[in-house]
Amino acid sequence: MANEPAEKGLRRLRRVRARRTATNLRREQAKPRQTAYTPAYYRQLYKRIAGWVLVGLGLLVGGSHVITHLGYFQVLPRVGLQDLLMGYPMAGILVIGGVILLSV
């Protein structure tokens, strides 16, 4: 019997704390989420991704050109067209374009 008022006070205290916690959670969920990144950062990120993609494509074209000259790989029926499209000039253009995008 002597413990009964103390238990009531403890239960009330737990209820109040639970209510405060629930209220704070609702407030946190209702707040709009703000990102730390600006649109300028996203533009720079997209340029960097595009630059690395171009550099990768340039390396891929250059590697396929080496394999083509070794005679293990042929995509197009004419050697001249294949040399132009899969040659070192195209690989160089892609790599240089990628590096330009990376440096801007």
Residue pairs with C-beta under 8 A, 6 or more apart in sequence:
47 101
47 102
47 104
48 101
48 102
50 98
50 101
51 98
51 99
51 100
51 101
51 102
52 98
52 102
53 98
54 94
54 95
54 97
54 98
54 101
55 94
55 95
55 98
55 99
55 102
56 98
57 94
57 98
58 90
58 91
58 92
58 93
58 94
58 95
58 96
58 97
58 98
59 91
59 95
61 86
61 87
61 90
61 91
61 94
62 88
62 91
62 92
62 95
64 73
64 75
64 86
65 83
65 86
65 87
65 88
65 91
67 73
68 74
68 75
68 82
68 83
68 86
74 82
75 82
75 86
76 82
76 85
76 86
84 90
